[in-house]
Amino acid sequence: MNESIEIKLDEADKQTRMTEERLSNEEIFSNVREMKTFDEMLAKQMKDEEFKKEYEAIQPEMNVIRARVDARTSQEQ
């Protein structure tokens, strides 16, 4: 293949990747703007039955973790 054509293809590839990256970043920032708080994000996720089931299943473990964090935080004060 002609070296000039290879360089042009490499540049086209680079431009495509940059465009895809920019679009994915725009999607991410769009989602961030839509979900203003953790509670809003959680409420949206809780509509998914599989997510809700898994979230509820880990709550006992999360309660222990919260209690440990609270205990350590209170010792530091």
MODELLER restraints for C-alpha pairs under 7 A, 6 or more apart:
rsr = mdl.restraints
at = mdl.atoms
rsr.add(forms.Gaussian(group=physical.xy_distance, feature=features.Distance(at['CA:35:A'], at['CA:41:A']), mean=5.56, stdev=0.5))
rsr.add(forms.Gaussian(group=physical.xy_distance, feature=features.Distance(at['CA:45:A'], at['CA:51:A']), mean=6.64, stdev=0.5))
rsr.add(forms.Gaussian(group=physical.xy_distance, feature=features.Distance(at['CA:46:A'], at['CA:52:A']), mean=4.88, stdev=0.5))
